[in-house]
Amino acid sequence: MESKSLSTDAATNEDFDGEFLRDYFPRLPDIVIIQILDQLTNAEFVTECILPWKNSELRKIVVGTFYSGELHLRLTPTRRPHACNPKLAKYIDIFQIMEIEQFLLENPDINPETIKLYTGRHMLEDLVQLLKKYTTRFTNQVKNLELYIENVTTWSPELVDELLAFPNIRKLQLTNSPIGSSLLKSSNFQNHPCITELVLLGHGITNWSKIQFPPNLTHLDASWTTLLSPFTMHLPPTIEHIYWNGSGLLDNIWNIKFPPNVQTLMLTSNSINTIDIAKLPTALRTLDLSNNGNKRFVYSGTDKPHWPSNLRSLILSQSSIDDSSLEFLKTVAWPPLLENIRVDFNHMTSLTFLQDLPDSVQYMDLTGTLISNFNIFGDDNEGIDILLHKDGPPKVFKFPSSLTYLNVEFCPNFKVPVSYLKYPIWFSSNLSVLNLGECNLESLDGFILPSSLTKLSLTENKLKDLKYPYWNKLISLKSLLVVANKLEHLDPTVLPPNLEYLDISHNMLTSLEGDYSRLTHLRRILAADNQIESISSKLQLPSLLLLLGLEGNNFTTFDFCFDIPTNLINIKLNENKISSMKFPLSGTASKLQLMELDLTGNVLFKSTRQNNRTTNGNIRTKIDEFYTALELCIGKRVLRRKFNVNSVHEFV
C-alpha cells in the first residue's frame, strides 16, 4: 500500500507539472517566460520538456526567441573560440554528429536565419555528408550557411566541389589549413554567388596572382601568414573590410590601390613605420595600425592634408609614436566624425598635438603613455612648467565635448601640477567612464569630475583617504574602484550617494566601520586583502547590500554582532586567520537571505583537532554546536554540516 501511495503521489505531481507547463506557464508574459528560462544552467528542460510539445504555445515562444537567429552545429571542438551570446549558447550550440542529427530530425521546423557549422581535420567529410543529407533544408529553409573549418591539410577537388555546391554559403573561415589549388582555384569558389566573407588564418599563401575571389566578396581576412604579398591580389571592387594582421607588411603597403569602397583596414602586428595619410582609402571608417613601428606620418598628396572624411575609429596602440611623430598631425585636418582614438602604450609626453580633436570623439585611450599632466605647449612653443603661467591658468588640453570614455591608466610620469589646485581640470560634461589608475594620484584635488560619470577607477594610486568636496555632485556614479591605494580609514558618509559597487581591496584598512546606510543603492562592497581585524558593532550597512567581500584580511575572531542587512546573500571570509566566531545570544530579529558563507582557508577547530586526535566525537559535538549557533544567527539551515568547517557553506 505504501509503495502504491508513493507511486500515485509521483504520478499526481507529474500530471500537475505537465498541466502547469502546458496550460498556465505559457499565460505569463513572454518576457517573464524568457527571464525564467534564462536562469536555467543548462538546456535540458527546454530540449527535453518544451521542444517535444509540438504546436504548443510555449514551444512557439521558445523557438521564436532562442532559435530564430542562429544555430551552431559543432561537429568537433575548435581551438579558436566562436562568437556566441552566452545566454543562448546552451540552446543553440549542438555538439557531435549524432546529437546534431537527432536535433535536426526531432525539430524539422527549427530553421533559423543562419546555421554555422564547425569542424576540424578528421570530420570534413562528415560535414559534407551532413550538408548533403539535409540539402533541401539547408538551402531552401535557411537563409545563410557559415562554415568554420580548422586544421585541414588535404583538399580533394571532389570534396571541394561538394562543399561549395551550396549556394547560400555566406561565410567561409579556414584556420591553419594550408590551401592548395583545389579550393581557391575551384570555379565553384571563384563564381560563388553568396560568399561575402572569407577568413583565411594561417593560410600560407604568398602568391595570389592566379586566385580570383568570389564576385560579391565584401570581407577579406588573410591574417597571420608572413610574406602575404598583397600586391599579387586581385581585390574585387566590392571589398569593404580588409584584415591583414601579422602579415609582414612594410611601408610600401601604401602603394596598393585599394578598392573604392574599403571601410575597414586592419593592419596590426606588421612592420609599417610610415603612415601616408594621402594613400588611405577615401571611404575608410576604421583604421587599426596597432603594434607596428609607426613613428612617422606623411602626406604625399597635393591637396590640403586631411584624413579620410568618414573615418570613425583610429587605433594606433603600441606603435612607438612620440611627440615628434605627432607634430606633423597638427597640419592635418582631423576627420569631422571621428569617434574613437587609441594611442595607448606609445612614447608621447604631451597632448599638445591632439588638441584639435573634433568634439565628435567619444572614446579616447591614453593608457601607458608618458604624459605627465594635461598641460599643452602654446603656439610660441612655451614650456608646460607652471612658472611660465604666473599671470593666469596653464594652457591645458580641451577634452572633446562628446567624450564618454577616457582611459589614462598606467601613466608612470603623471603628476598633478600645483596649478591644478587653483585652476582644476574640467572633463567633458558627457564623460561616463574615467580610468585614472596608476597615475601617482595622492588626492583628487585638481579635478572637477562631471556629474555624468557612472564609473571611476582610481586603482593603484597613492590615496590615503577619499576626501573630495564634490562627491555629492556625482549623482550618476555607480561604480567606484579604489583598489591598491593607501587607505587607512574610510568615511562612508562622504561617498557618492548612488553607488552600486565599491571596491576598496588591497588597501591598509584595519577596521570596517561607519554608516553606509544612506547608500541605499549599494549592492557590493569588496574589501579584500586589507589588514582588517574587526568589524565595529556600530557598523551600518546598506539595507539592500548583496555581497560583502572580506577575504584575505587579518581576522582571527569574526563577530556577527553587527547589524547584518536582511538582503545580504554572500559573505566572503576566506583566506583569513579565523579561529573562532562569535554569535549574538538571541539570534537575529528576522530571517536573513544569506545563501553563502565562505570560510575557506581559515583555522576553525584546527587546534582542537590537534589537541584531541583521539576524540573525534568531541570534535564533532563542538562542530555541531558551531553550526547550531550559526543557524540561529542567520535564521536559516546550513545545507550540509561539513566536518571541514573551513569551506564554503550554503544556506536553505
HELIX and SHEET records of a PDB file:
HELIX    1   1 GLU A    2  GLU A   19  1                                  18    
HELIX    2   2 PHE A   20  TYR A   24  3                                   5    
HELIX    3   3 PHE A   25  ARG A   27  5                                   3    
HELIX    4   4 ASP A   30  ASP A   38  1                                   9    
HELIX    5   5 GLU A   44  GLU A   44  1                                   1    
HELIX    6   6 PHE A   45  ILE A   50  3                                   6    
HELIX    7   7 GLU A   57  PHE A   66  1                                  10    
HELIX    8   8 ALA A   89  ILE A   92  1                                   4    
HELIX    9   9 ILE A   97  GLU A  106  1                                  10    
HELIX   10  10 ARG A  121  MET A  123  5                                   3    
HELIX   11  11 LEU A  124  LYS A  133  1                                  10    
HELIX   12  12 THR A  135  ASN A  140  1                                   6    
HELIX   13  13 PRO A  157  LEU A  163  1                                   7    
HELIX   14  14 SER A  181  LEU A  184  1                                   4    
HELIX   15  15 SER A  187  GLN A  190  1                                   4    
HELIX   16  16 PRO A  230  THR A  232  5                                   3    
HELIX   17  17 ASP A  251  ASN A  255  5                                   5    
HELIX   18  18 ILE A  277  LYS A  279  5                                   3    
HELIX   19  19 ASP A  323  GLU A  327  1                                   5    
HELIX   20  20 PHE A  328  THR A  331  5                                   4    
HELIX   21  21 THR A  352  LEU A  354  5                                   3    
HELIX   22  22 ILE A  386  HIS A  389  5                                   4    
HELIX   23  23 SER A  419  LYS A  422  1                                   4    
HELIX   24  24 TRP A  471  LYS A  473  5                                   3    
HELIX   25  25 PRO A  492  VAL A  494  5                                   3    
HELIX   26  26 LYS A  606  ASN A  611  1                                   6    
HELIX   27  27 ASN A  616  ILE A  634  1                                  19    
SHEET    1   A23 ASP A  93  PHE A  95  0                                        
SHEET    2   A23 GLU A  70  ARG A  74  1                                        
SHEET    3   A23 THR A 114  THR A 119  1                                        
SHEET    4   A23 ASN A 144  GLU A 150  1                                        
SHEET    5   A23 ILE A 169  THR A 175  1                                        
SHEET    6   A23 GLU A 197  LEU A 201  1                                        
SHEET    7   A23 HIS A 219  ASP A 221  1                                        
SHEET    8   A23 HIS A 241  TYR A 243  1                                        
SHEET    9   A23 THR A 264  MET A 266  1                                        
SHEET   10   A23 THR A 286  ASP A 288  1                                        
SHEET   11   A23 SER A 313  ILE A 315  1                                        
SHEET   12   A23 ASN A 340  ARG A 342  1                                        
SHEET   13   A23 TYR A 363  ASP A 365  1                                        
SHEET   14   A23 TYR A 405  ASN A 407  1                                        
SHEET   15   A23 VAL A 433  ASN A 435  1                                        
SHEET   16   A23 LYS A 455  SER A 457  1                                        
SHEET   17   A23 SER A 479  LEU A 481  1                                        
SHEET   18   A23 TYR A 501  ASP A 503  1                                        
SHEET   19   A23 ARG A 524  LEU A 526  1                                        
SHEET   20   A23 LEU A 547  GLY A 549  1                                        
SHEET   21   A23 ASN A 570  LYS A 572  1                                        
SHEET   22   A23 GLU A 596  ASP A 598  1                                        
SHEET   23   A23 VAL A 648  GLU A 650 -1                                        
SHEET    1   B 2 THR A 274  ASP A 276  0                                        
SHEET    2   B 2 ARG A 296  VAL A 298  1                                        
SHEET    1   C 2 ILE A 425  TRP A 426  0                                        
SHEET    2   C 2 PHE A 447  ILE A 448  1                                        
SHEET    1   D 2 SER A 511  LEU A 512  0                                        
SHEET    2   D 2 SER A 534  ILE A 535  1                                        
SHEET    1   E 2 THR A 557  ASP A 559  0                                        
SHEET    2   E 2 SER A 580  LYS A 582  1                                        
END                                                                             
